[in-house]
Structure formats: structure tokens, C-alpha cells
Amino acid sequence: MHNVSRYIFLVLLITLVHSPTGAKTRYNVWAKEKVRYHHERVQKDPYNAELRVLLGNAYFADGDYIRASAEMGHAIELDSLYAEAYCNLGIVLQAQSRRTEAERAYRRALDLDSSLVEAMAGLGTLLCRSLRHGEGIDYLAKTIELDGRRDDARFNLGVAYHRVGDYRRAVAQLEILRERHFEFPGSARALSQAYFARGLVLFDAELIKQALTFFDKSSDLREHADVRYAMGLAHLKQEDLVAAEYSFARAIELEPDHVPALHNLAVVYEQTDRPHMATPLLNQVVQLTPHLATIDAARNATYDETVLME
């Protein structure tokens, strides 16, 4: 059984938070120092597969993927049954967008050690990014089952559920993630989108009150013009023109050329005897949509109630 500390899995769906230049410089210096340190260890013991993996990890942290993959390859040559080496090779290959080779490496790692959660998380993420969500979800769910602390896998699982339209499970996983790690990168945006999607399903089912609850949750996390527009439509369904007006107006503040919001706010103005406020909005609609040649055409236009996030 290898004693080397397992490599911390890279969250491939998340961009790193920007840090001050000084911090980046210190980090880079530390990464290069790790390369130097592990290189010296390998020179003293070149047939040690574990040291080769540690050196490969150091190269990877320093952004040198070519040398990283080479060291993982050396480790495998020295010990063809070293599961962690195959797993870390998969991580390096995945970072290089060499998905077929990365998948092969992850699967070999799992053949050797079926409980290796790093390989499960990596393979699950890779499959989801390759649009093979069903199989990817199975691996990510198994990862969390074996290690509930794997916030990276939980995030990717929540995103995958959202991609396949299972918004209930997407919300459930992302809510757990936020409870565990409130500031996990990308979690607020992902959960906001999941809430919004869940709200749209309820809206289509004519469950307006429940839909508004999810729209509110979505907007609390991340205000977006489409969410505000959807809230306006829901309020119109409830014949609450005051709330609808506010929502459509807010959508326009967030996105000035949001044509459906402009049109529907104009409708609200006309229904509340304020045609002088409706006319400028309808003129904007005409300008933004050339196929509507006149203000009457803009007034009588209809818009799909299905609202999608970007």
C-alpha cells in the first residue's frame, strides 16, 4: 500500500479566485521550490515510484503539464500497479483536454483500486464535461457516498443534475454544499440557476406561488434580468400589477435591451392607464426587433414564457 499523500483533486469546473500580484508571486516561488525539492529526492532515489508522483504533482502545480505527465509515466513504468499514479496522470491529461487518454487512466486507476475517490471524482467530472452525464453522475454520486467531504464532487454533481433537468436533486446537492462550504467558488451562481430552473418548472405547471418562492431564492443569490422577468410574468398570472411592474422595470435596469420585459412593462402601463409611459417602451421594442415594423405590431407581439439563463 503506497504511503504517498494523495493529490488534492483539481476542481475543473471552477476558475480560481484572483489574488493580488504579490500573493501570486509568492505562490509561484513556493511551487518552484517544491519542484526543486522533489527533483533532488528523485535524483537520490530514481527508482522510487512514489517520489516520481510527488515530483509530477509539483510540476503540475507549477503549470508544467508536459513534465508532470512524464513523471507520472515514469512512476507507472516503475510500478504498473500504482493506482494513484494512473489517477494523477488522468488529472494531468484532463487539464490538457486529452479526454480519451485521461478517461483511460482514470479507469485503470479504478481497476486497480475501486475505492479511489480521486479517480471517481475525476472520471465523473470528465464524463459530465463530455456530455455523458448519466455515467458521470453515477461516479460523482459514488464519490460523495464514500467521502461526503468532497465538495468539488458535490458541486460537479449538482451542476450535472441541472444539465440533465433534474432540478430537485441539483438544488438538494448545491444546498448541502452551501451549508458545508458557504463560499465555495461558483456555488452561489449554480444554486441560483437551479432555483430558477425549478421555479420555471413550477411556473409551467401553473403553481405560481411556489414558482415565486424559487424565483425569490434565485434572485437573493444572484440578481438576473431573466429571473426578474419571470417574476413579472408570475405576478401577472396573479393579477398583481404593482409587483409585475416592479419586476419588469428591474429586469430592464439589469438588461436595458431585454425586449420581453420592455414589452410586458408597456402592457402593464397601458392596463393602468399610463399610455404616455408605454409608448416609449414600445418604440424601443420596434428599434430592437426589426421584424416588428410598427408600434401596433410591437404592442400585439407575444413572447415565449420559457426563460433561459445565459
C-alpha positions as CSV (number, residue, x, y, z in Angstrom):
1,M,0.0,0.0,0.0
2,H,1.5,3.3,-1.0
3,N,2.0,5.9,1.7
4,V,2.2,8.9,-0.5
5,S,-0.3,11.6,0.3
6,R,-3.0,11.6,-2.4
7,Y,-3.1,14.5,-4.7
8,I,-5.8,17.1,-4.0
9,F,-8.2,16.8,-6.9
10,L,-8.4,19.9,-9.2
11,V,-11.9,21.4,-9.5
12,L,-12.1,21.6,-13.2
13,L,-15.4,23.4,-13.5
14,I,-14.3,26.3,-11.3
15,T,-11.9,29.2,-12.1
16,L,-9.5,30.3,-9.3
17,V,-10.3,33.4,-7.4
18,H,-8.0,36.2,-8.4
19,S,-5.4,37.2,-5.8
20,P,-3.0,40.1,-5.5
21,T,0.1,40.1,-7.6
22,G,2.3,39.7,-4.6
23,A,0.4,36.6,-3.5
24,K,0.7,35.1,-6.9
25,T,4.5,35.7,-6.9
26,R,4.9,34.0,-3.5
27,Y,2.8,31.1,-4.7
28,N,4.9,30.6,-7.8
29,V,8.1,30.8,-5.8
30,W,6.8,28.1,-3.5
31,A,5.7,25.9,-6.4
32,K,9.1,26.1,-8.0
33,E,10.7,25.4,-4.6
34,K,8.6,22.2,-4.3
35,V,9.8,21.2,-7.8
36,R,13.4,21.7,-6.8
37,Y,12.9,19.8,-3.5
38,H,11.2,16.8,-5.1
39,H,13.6,16.7,-8.0
40,E,16.5,16.4,-5.6
41,R,14.8,13.5,-3.9
42,V,14.2,11.7,-7.2
43,Q,17.8,12.2,-8.2
44,K,18.8,10.4,-5.0
45,D,16.3,7.6,-5.4
46,P,15.3,7.5,-9.2
47,Y,13.5,4.1,-8.9
48,N,11.0,5.2,-6.3
49,A,7.6,5.5,-8.0
50,E,6.1,7.5,-5.1
51,L,8.7,10.2,-5.4
52,R,8.1,10.3,-9.1
53,V,4.4,11.0,-8.5
54,L,5.3,13.7,-5.9
55,L,7.6,15.4,-8.5
56,G,4.9,15.1,-11.1
57,N,2.4,16.8,-8.8
58,A,4.9,19.6,-8.1
59,Y,5.4,20.1,-11.9
60,F,1.6,20.1,-12.3
61,A,1.2,22.8,-9.5
62,D,3.8,24.9,-11.4
63,G,1.9,24.6,-14.6
64,D,4.4,22.3,-16.4
65,Y,2.0,19.7,-17.7
66,I,4.5,18.0,-20.0
67,R,7.0,17.2,-17.3
68,A,4.1,16.3,-14.9
69,S,2.8,13.7,-17.3
70,A,6.3,12.4,-18.0
71,E,6.9,11.8,-14.3
72,M,3.6,10.0,-13.9
73,G,4.6,7.9,-16.8
74,H,7.9,7.1,-15.1
75,A,6.1,6.1,-11.9
76,I,3.9,3.7,-13.9
77,E,6.9,2.2,-15.6
78,L,8.4,1.6,-12.2
79,D,5.2,0.2,-10.7
80,S,2.5,-0.8,-13.1
81,L,0.0,-1.5,-10.2
82,Y,0.3,2.0,-8.7
83,A,-3.3,3.2,-8.8
84,E,-2.6,6.8,-7.6
85,A,-0.1,7.3,-10.4
86,Y,-2.8,6.4,-13.0
87,C,-5.2,8.7,-11.2
88,N,-2.8,11.7,-11.2
89,L,-1.9,11.0,-14.8
90,G,-5.6,11.3,-15.6
91,I,-5.8,14.7,-13.8
92,V,-2.8,16.0,-15.8
93,L,-4.2,14.7,-19.1
94,Q,-7.7,16.1,-18.3
95,A,-6.1,19.5,-17.7
96,Q,-4.6,19.2,-21.2
97,S,-8.0,18.4,-22.7
98,R,-6.7,14.9,-23.6
99,R,-10.0,13.4,-22.5
100,T,-9.8,10.0,-24.1
101,E,-6.4,9.3,-22.6
102,A,-7.5,10.8,-19.3
103,E,-10.5,8.5,-19.2
104,R,-8.3,5.5,-19.8
105,A,-6.0,6.5,-17.0
106,Y,-8.9,7.0,-14.5
107,R,-10.5,3.7,-15.4
108,R,-7.1,1.9,-15.0
109,A,-6.8,3.5,-11.6
110,L,-10.2,2.3,-10.6
111,D,-9.5,-1.2,-11.9
112,L,-6.6,-1.3,-9.5
113,D,-8.4,0.4,-6.6
114,S,-12.2,0.6,-6.9
115,S,-12.4,2.8,-3.8
116,L,-10.1,5.5,-5.1
117,V,-12.3,8.6,-4.7
118,E,-10.0,10.9,-6.6
119,A,-10.3,8.7,-9.7
120,M,-14.1,8.5,-9.3
121,A,-14.3,12.3,-9.0
122,G,-12.0,12.8,-11.9
123,L,-13.8,10.3,-14.2
124,G,-17.2,11.6,-13.2
125,T,-16.3,15.2,-13.9
126,L,-14.7,14.2,-17.2
127,L,-17.7,12.2,-18.3
128,C,-20.1,15.1,-17.5
129,R,-17.9,17.6,-19.4
130,S,-18.0,15.1,-22.3
131,L,-21.8,15.3,-22.1
132,R,-22.1,11.7,-20.8
133,H,-24.0,12.9,-17.8
134,G,-25.7,9.7,-16.8
135,E,-22.5,7.7,-16.3
136,G,-20.7,10.8,-14.9
137,I,-23.5,11.3,-12.3
138,D,-23.1,7.7,-11.1
139,Y,-19.3,8.2,-10.4
140,L,-19.8,11.6,-8.7
141,A,-22.6,10.2,-6.5
142,K,-20.4,7.2,-5.5
143,T,-17.6,9.7,-4.7
144,I,-19.8,11.5,-2.2
145,E,-21.2,8.3,-0.8
146,L,-17.6,7.2,0.0
147,D,-16.4,10.7,1.1
148,G,-19.1,13.3,1.9
149,R,-16.4,15.9,2.4
150,R,-15.7,16.0,-1.3
151,D,-17.1,19.5,-2.0
152,D,-15.7,19.5,-5.5
153,A,-17.5,16.4,-6.5
154,R,-20.7,17.6,-4.9
155,F,-20.5,20.9,-6.9
156,N,-20.0,19.0,-10.1
157,L,-22.8,16.6,-9.2
158,G,-25.2,19.5,-8.6
159,V,-24.2,21.0,-12.0
160,A,-24.6,17.7,-13.7
161,Y,-28.1,17.1,-12.3
162,H,-29.0,20.6,-13.5
163,R,-27.7,19.8,-17.0
164,V,-30.0,16.7,-17.3
165,G,-33.0,18.6,-16.0
166,D,-33.2,17.0,-12.5
167,Y,-33.6,20.3,-10.7
168,R,-34.8,18.9,-7.4
169,R,-31.5,16.9,-7.0
170,A,-29.5,19.8,-8.3
171,V,-31.0,22.1,-5.6
172,A,-30.5,19.4,-2.9
173,Q,-26.8,18.9,-3.6
174,L,-26.0,22.6,-4.0
175,E,-27.8,23.5,-0.8
176,I,-25.8,20.9,1.1
177,L,-22.6,22.3,-0.5
178,R,-23.5,25.8,0.6
179,E,-24.2,24.6,4.1
180,R,-20.8,22.9,4.2
181,H,-18.8,25.5,2.4
182,F,-20.7,28.8,2.0
183,E,-18.1,30.5,-0.1
184,F,-17.3,27.5,-2.4
185,P,-16.4,29.2,-5.8
186,G,-19.3,29.2,-8.2
187,S,-21.8,27.7,-5.8
188,A,-24.0,30.8,-5.4
189,R,-24.4,31.2,-9.2
190,A,-25.0,27.4,-9.7
191,L,-27.7,27.3,-6.9
192,S,-29.3,30.5,-8.2
193,Q,-29.7,28.9,-11.6
194,A,-31.0,25.7,-10.1
195,Y,-33.6,27.6,-8.1
196,F,-34.6,29.5,-11.2
197,A,-34.9,26.3,-13.3
198,R,-37.0,24.7,-10.5
199,G,-39.2,27.8,-10.5
200,L,-39.8,27.6,-14.2
201,V,-41.0,24.0,-13.9
202,L,-43.5,25.1,-11.3
203,F,-44.5,28.1,-13.3
204,D,-45.2,25.9,-16.3
205,A,-47.3,23.7,-14.0
206,E,-49.4,26.8,-13.0
207,L,-48.1,26.5,-9.5
208,I,-47.4,30.3,-9.4
209,K,-47.0,30.8,-5.6
210,Q,-44.4,28.0,-5.4
211,A,-42.6,29.3,-8.5
212,L,-42.3,32.7,-7.0
213,T,-40.7,31.2,-3.9
214,F,-37.9,29.7,-6.0
215,F,-37.6,32.9,-8.2
216,D,-37.1,34.9,-4.9
217,K,-34.4,32.4,-3.7
218,S,-32.7,32.7,-7.1
219,S,-32.7,36.5,-7.1
220,D,-31.4,36.6,-3.5
221,L,-28.3,34.7,-4.5
222,R,-27.7,36.4,-7.9
223,E,-30.0,39.0,-9.4
224,H,-30.5,38.4,-13.1
225,A,-32.8,40.1,-15.7
226,D,-34.4,36.8,-16.8
227,V,-35.3,35.9,-13.2
228,R,-36.9,39.3,-12.7
229,Y,-38.7,38.9,-15.9
230,A,-40.0,35.5,-14.9
231,M,-41.1,37.0,-11.6
232,G,-43.0,39.7,-13.5
233,L,-44.8,37.0,-15.5
234,A,-45.7,35.2,-12.3
235,H,-47.1,38.3,-10.8
236,L,-49.2,39.0,-13.9
237,K,-50.7,35.5,-13.5
238,Q,-51.7,36.5,-10.0
239,E,-53.0,39.8,-11.4
240,D,-50.7,41.7,-9.1
241,L,-49.8,44.6,-11.5
242,V,-47.8,46.6,-8.9
243,A,-45.4,43.7,-8.3
244,A,-45.3,42.9,-12.0
245,E,-44.4,46.4,-12.9
246,Y,-41.6,46.4,-10.3
247,S,-40.2,43.1,-11.6
248,F,-40.2,44.1,-15.3
249,A,-38.7,47.5,-14.5
250,R,-35.9,45.9,-12.5
251,A,-35.3,43.4,-15.4
252,I,-34.8,46.4,-17.7
253,E,-32.4,48.1,-15.2
254,L,-30.3,45.0,-15.3
255,E,-30.6,44.5,-19.0
256,P,-31.8,47.6,-20.9
257,D,-32.4,45.8,-24.2
258,H,-34.5,42.9,-22.6
259,V,-37.3,43.0,-25.2
260,P,-39.8,40.8,-23.5
261,A,-39.5,42.9,-20.3
262,L,-39.9,46.1,-22.2
263,H,-43.0,44.8,-23.9
264,N,-44.6,43.5,-20.8
265,L,-43.9,46.6,-18.8
266,A,-45.5,48.6,-21.6
267,V,-48.5,46.3,-21.3
268,V,-48.7,47.0,-17.6
269,Y,-48.6,50.7,-18.2
270,E,-51.4,50.5,-20.7
271,Q,-53.5,48.4,-18.4
272,T,-53.0,51.0,-15.6
273,D,-54.0,53.9,-17.9
274,R,-50.5,55.3,-18.5
275,P,-50.1,55.1,-22.3
276,H,-47.7,58.0,-22.3
277,M,-45.2,55.7,-20.4
278,A,-46.0,52.7,-22.6
279,T,-45.3,54.4,-25.9
280,P,-41.5,55.0,-25.4
281,L,-41.1,51.4,-24.4
282,L,-42.9,50.1,-27.4
283,N,-40.8,52.3,-29.6
284,Q,-37.7,50.7,-28.1
285,V,-39.2,47.3,-28.9
286,V,-39.6,48.3,-32.5
287,Q,-36.0,49.5,-32.7
288,L,-34.7,46.3,-31.1
289,T,-36.8,44.0,-33.2
290,P,-36.7,45.0,-36.9
291,H,-39.3,42.4,-37.9
292,L,-41.9,44.5,-35.9
293,A,-42.3,47.4,-38.2
294,T,-44.8,49.4,-36.3
295,I,-45.7,50.3,-32.7
296,D,-49.0,48.3,-33.1
297,A,-47.0,45.3,-34.1
298,A,-44.9,45.7,-31.0
299,R,-48.0,46.1,-28.9
300,N,-49.6,42.9,-30.2
301,A,-46.4,40.8,-30.2
302,T,-46.3,37.7,-28.0
303,Y,-43.2,36.2,-26.3
304,D,-42.4,32.7,-25.2
305,E,-42.8,32.4,-21.5
306,T,-39.9,29.9,-21.3
307,V,-37.0,32.0,-19.9
308,L,-33.5,30.6,-20.0
309,M,-30.3,31.8,-18.2
310,E,-27.3,32.6,-20.4
